[in-house]
Amino acid sequence: MKKIIITGASGFIGRELQHFLVKKDYEVKAYSSKNGDISLEKTWQKMEKVNVVIHLAGMTSVSDSWLNCQEFLRVNSLSLINAINYCIKNNSRLIFLSSFIYDIKNKNPIDEYAIKNPQNPYALSKKIGEEILEFYKKVDNLDVIILRPFNVFGFGQKKNFLIPTIIDQIMQKDKITVMDIKPRRDYIFVRDLVKAVEKTINYDGEYSVFNIGSGKSYSVSEVIEEIQKILNTNLFVECSRKPRKMEINETIADISLAKKELDWKPEYDFRSALKEIIDLYHKK
């Protein structure tokens, strides 16, 4: 069975991915900040040789990226270049999780060839990362696959994300407060995402970029409604009507390429995924 390094293994996606791959009998080497700064080459020099590097580590908060764009670009670019150098040296495959880097004017559903135009500094760092990968694939024949997950959600996600924020408010408060109820997003359950990542480990086709989403969109209002139904509540929803900077009205992923090439499709519908998350909240 193949040996795999996961960077950012202590993060929300990293924890779920590590657990899933270990159950699949992969030999997983988990790296997090406690193992060193991945933006430094010396950290990578200590890593043993593996078949695949799944690069999740880096700075990820969209709101924080507006406050410290320079640091986001520095850390995310340097850590990726170190991962590339490691993979070229060790003849390893690199799997890179990108983000929604598309132009808001693209028509939904959005495929992998749609125009790119990041709407925040975090997404900009991912677009730059993809361009770095394309360069090294061209000049050094880097073995790389890029996954572009849409809005990932699941148990253990930080509370500054929409779904855990709503669940927490319903369980702790007497009303629900959000900034804007209109934006629509394509939500992908983290357990479906990690299965897509596992599919790329052994993929031997010609494509190197895949959208990972559900192919459906839900508004903030619909998300709140679904969660309230599961929890059997009817709390008042207070909307401050403050859209975020460079807000995207709707995202829907075209996942036909991942279905065809990776033999992957989401197994959870939105409601069943939410119910599983809420059940875990009750158990903790």
C-alpha positions as CSV (number, residue, x, y, z in Angstrom):
1,M,0.0,0.0,0.0
2,K,1.2,3.5,-0.8
3,K,2.9,5.8,1.7
4,I,1.3,9.2,2.0
5,I,2.2,12.5,3.6
6,I,-0.6,14.8,4.7
7,T,0.4,18.4,5.5
8,G,-2.1,20.3,7.6
9,A,-3.1,17.0,9.1
10,S,-4.4,18.6,12.3
11,G,-6.9,20.8,10.4
12,F,-10.6,20.2,9.7
13,I,-10.1,18.4,6.4
14,G,-6.7,16.9,7.4
15,R,-8.2,15.1,10.4
16,E,-11.0,13.6,8.4
17,L,-8.7,12.6,5.6
18,Q,-6.1,11.0,7.9
19,H,-8.8,8.9,9.6
20,F,-10.3,7.8,6.2
21,L,-7.0,6.8,4.6
22,V,-5.8,4.9,7.7
23,K,-9.0,2.9,7.6
24,K,-8.2,2.2,3.9
25,D,-4.8,0.8,5.1
26,Y,-2.6,3.5,3.6
27,E,0.5,4.3,5.5
28,V,0.0,7.9,6.5
29,K,2.6,10.3,7.8
30,A,0.7,13.2,9.4
31,Y,2.4,16.6,9.5
32,S,1.1,19.7,11.3
33,S,2.6,22.9,12.7
34,K,4.1,21.0,15.6
35,N,6.4,19.3,13.2
36,G,7.8,22.6,11.9
37,D,7.1,25.5,9.6
38,I,6.3,24.1,6.2
39,S,7.2,27.4,4.6
40,L,10.8,26.6,5.5
41,E,12.8,24.1,3.4
42,K,14.5,22.5,6.4
43,T,11.1,21.2,7.6
44,W,10.7,19.2,4.4
45,Q,14.3,17.9,4.5
46,K,13.3,15.9,7.6
47,M,10.4,14.1,5.9
48,E,10.8,10.5,4.7
49,K,10.2,9.4,1.2
50,V,6.6,8.7,0.3
51,N,4.6,8.0,-2.9
52,V,2.1,10.8,-2.5
53,V,2.0,14.2,-0.8
54,I,-1.5,15.6,-0.1
55,H,-0.9,19.3,0.6
56,L,-3.5,20.9,2.8
57,A,-1.4,23.1,5.0
58,G,-1.4,26.9,4.8
59,M,-3.4,29.9,5.8
60,T,-7.1,29.5,5.0
61,S,-9.4,32.1,6.6
62,V,-11.0,34.3,3.9
63,S,-11.7,37.1,6.4
64,D,-8.2,37.0,7.8
65,S,-6.8,37.1,4.2
66,W,-8.2,40.6,3.8
67,L,-6.3,41.7,6.9
68,N,-3.0,40.2,6.0
69,C,-2.8,39.5,2.3
70,Q,1.0,39.7,2.1
71,E,1.4,36.9,4.7
72,F,-1.2,34.7,3.0
73,L,0.6,34.9,-0.3
74,R,4.0,34.4,1.3
75,V,3.2,31.4,3.5
76,N,0.9,29.6,0.9
77,S,3.3,30.1,-2.0
78,L,6.5,29.1,-0.1
79,S,5.0,26.0,1.5
80,L,3.7,24.9,-1.9
81,I,7.1,25.4,-3.6
82,N,8.7,23.3,-0.8
83,A,6.2,20.6,-1.5
84,I,6.9,20.7,-5.2
85,N,10.7,20.5,-4.6
86,Y,10.1,17.5,-2.3
87,C,7.9,15.7,-4.9
88,I,10.3,16.3,-7.7
89,K,13.3,15.0,-5.6
90,N,11.4,11.9,-4.5
91,N,9.4,11.2,-7.6
92,S,6.1,11.6,-5.6
93,R,2.7,12.6,-6.7
94,L,1.4,16.0,-5.4
95,I,-2.3,16.4,-4.6
96,F,-3.2,20.1,-4.0
97,L,-6.5,21.3,-2.6
98,S,-7.3,24.6,-4.2
99,S,-10.5,26.6,-3.8
100,F,-13.2,28.6,-5.7
101,I,-11.0,30.7,-7.9
102,Y,-13.6,31.4,-10.7
103,D,-14.9,34.7,-12.0
104,I,-18.3,35.6,-10.5
105,K,-19.6,36.3,-14.1
106,N,-19.3,32.7,-15.1
107,K,-22.5,30.9,-15.7
108,N,-23.5,28.1,-13.3
109,P,-22.8,25.2,-13.2
110,I,-19.1,26.1,-13.4
111,D,-16.7,23.7,-15.1
112,E,-12.9,23.5,-14.7
113,Y,-12.3,25.6,-17.9
114,A,-14.3,28.6,-16.7
115,I,-12.6,32.0,-16.4
116,K,-10.5,32.5,-13.2
117,N,-10.8,35.7,-11.2
118,P,-10.3,35.2,-7.4
119,Q,-12.7,37.3,-5.2
120,N,-10.5,37.4,-2.1
121,P,-6.8,37.2,-1.2
122,Y,-7.1,33.6,0.0
123,A,-8.5,32.5,-3.3
124,L,-5.8,34.6,-5.0
125,S,-3.1,32.6,-3.1
126,K,-4.7,29.4,-4.5
127,K,-4.8,30.7,-8.0
128,I,-1.1,31.7,-7.8
129,G,-0.5,28.2,-6.3
130,E,-2.2,26.6,-9.3
131,E,0.0,28.7,-11.7
132,I,3.1,27.6,-9.9
133,L,2.0,24.0,-10.2
134,E,1.3,24.4,-14.0
135,F,4.8,25.8,-14.5
136,Y,6.5,22.9,-12.7
137,K,4.4,20.4,-14.5
138,K,5.5,21.9,-17.8
139,V,9.2,22.3,-17.0
140,D,9.9,19.4,-14.6
141,N,7.1,17.0,-15.4
142,L,5.6,17.3,-11.9
143,D,3.0,14.6,-11.2
144,V,0.2,16.8,-9.8
145,I,-3.5,16.7,-9.4
146,I,-5.5,19.8,-8.3
147,L,-8.9,19.5,-6.6
148,R,-11.1,22.5,-6.4
149,P,-13.6,21.9,-3.5
150,F,-16.5,24.3,-3.3
151,N,-18.0,25.0,0.1
152,V,-16.8,22.2,2.4
153,F,-18.7,21.5,5.6
154,G,-18.7,18.9,8.4
155,F,-18.3,18.2,12.1
156,G,-15.3,19.9,13.7
157,Q,-15.3,22.9,11.3
158,K,-14.4,26.3,12.9
159,K,-17.4,28.2,14.2
160,N,-16.7,31.2,12.0
161,F,-18.0,29.2,9.1
162,L,-21.7,29.5,8.3
163,I,-23.1,26.0,9.1
164,P,-21.4,25.6,12.5
165,T,-22.3,29.2,13.4
166,I,-26.0,28.6,12.7
167,I,-26.0,25.3,14.6
168,D,-24.2,26.9,17.6
169,Q,-26.7,29.9,17.6
170,I,-29.7,27.6,17.6
171,M,-28.3,25.5,20.4
172,Q,-27.1,28.4,22.5
173,K,-29.2,31.5,21.7
174,D,-32.8,32.6,21.3
175,K,-32.3,34.0,17.7
176,I,-30.2,33.5,14.7
177,T,-28.1,36.4,13.4
178,V,-26.5,36.4,9.9
179,M,-25.1,39.1,7.6
180,D,-26.9,38.2,4.5
181,I,-29.5,35.5,3.7
182,K,-29.3,35.6,-0.1
183,P,-25.9,34.1,-1.2
184,R,-26.2,30.6,-2.6
185,R,-23.4,28.1,-2.3
186,D,-22.6,24.6,-3.5
187,Y,-21.9,22.7,-0.2
188,I,-19.8,19.5,-0.2
189,F,-19.7,17.3,2.9
190,V,-16.2,16.7,4.1
191,R,-16.7,12.9,4.1
192,D,-17.5,13.0,0.4
193,L,-14.5,15.3,-0.2
194,V,-12.0,12.9,1.4
195,K,-13.3,10.1,-0.8
196,A,-12.6,12.2,-3.9
197,V,-9.0,12.9,-2.6
198,E,-8.5,9.1,-2.2
199,K,-9.6,8.6,-5.8
200,T,-6.8,10.9,-7.0
201,I,-4.1,8.8,-5.3
202,N,-4.3,6.1,-7.9
203,Y,-5.7,8.1,-10.9
204,D,-3.8,7.5,-14.1
205,G,-5.8,9.5,-16.6
206,E,-4.9,12.6,-18.5
207,Y,-6.7,15.3,-16.5
208,S,-5.2,17.2,-13.6
209,V,-7.9,19.6,-12.3
210,F,-11.2,18.5,-10.9
211,N,-14.2,20.4,-9.3
212,I,-15.5,18.7,-6.2
213,G,-19.0,19.8,-5.2
214,S,-22.6,18.6,-5.0
215,G,-23.9,20.2,-8.2
216,K,-26.6,22.0,-6.2
217,S,-26.8,25.3,-4.4
218,Y,-28.5,26.4,-1.2
219,S,-29.1,30.0,0.1
220,V,-28.2,31.0,3.6
221,S,-31.9,31.2,4.3
222,E,-32.4,27.6,3.0
223,V,-29.5,26.4,5.1
224,I,-31.1,27.9,8.2
225,E,-34.4,26.4,7.4
226,E,-33.0,22.9,6.9
227,I,-31.1,23.1,10.2
228,Q,-34.1,24.4,12.1
229,K,-36.2,21.5,10.7
230,I,-33.7,18.9,12.0
231,L,-33.5,20.6,15.4
232,N,-37.3,21.2,15.5
233,T,-36.9,24.9,16.2
234,N,-38.4,28.1,14.8
235,L,-36.1,30.9,16.0
236,F,-36.3,34.4,14.6
237,V,-33.7,35.1,11.9
238,E,-32.1,38.6,12.2
239,C,-30.3,39.7,9.0
240,S,-27.9,42.7,9.2
241,R,-28.0,43.0,5.4
242,K,-24.3,43.5,5.2
243,P,-22.9,41.6,2.2
244,R,-19.3,40.7,2.4
245,K,-16.7,42.4,0.3
246,M,-16.7,41.0,-3.3
247,E,-19.6,38.7,-2.4
248,I,-20.4,35.9,-4.9
249,N,-24.2,35.5,-5.4
250,E,-24.2,31.8,-6.3
251,T,-21.9,28.9,-6.9
252,I,-22.7,25.6,-8.5
253,A,-20.0,23.1,-9.4
254,D,-20.1,21.1,-12.6
255,I,-18.7,17.8,-11.3
256,S,-19.2,15.8,-14.5
257,L,-15.4,15.4,-15.1
258,A,-14.8,14.0,-11.6
259,K,-17.7,11.6,-12.1
260,K,-16.3,10.4,-15.4
261,E,-12.6,10.3,-14.7
262,L,-12.4,9.6,-10.9
263,D,-15.6,7.5,-10.7
264,W,-16.6,9.8,-7.9
265,K,-19.8,11.4,-6.9
266,P,-21.2,12.7,-3.5
267,E,-22.9,10.0,-1.5
268,Y,-24.5,12.3,1.0
269,D,-27.4,14.7,0.3
270,F,-27.4,18.0,2.1
271,R,-30.0,17.1,4.7
272,S,-28.5,13.7,5.6
273,A,-25.1,15.3,6.0
274,L,-26.5,18.1,8.3
275,K,-28.3,15.5,10.4
276,E,-25.1,13.5,10.9
277,I,-23.2,16.7,11.9
278,I,-26.0,17.6,14.4
279,D,-26.0,14.1,15.8
280,L,-22.3,14.4,16.5
281,Y,-22.8,17.8,18.2
282,H,-25.3,16.1,20.6
283,K,-22.8,13.4,21.4
284,K,-19.8,15.6,22.2
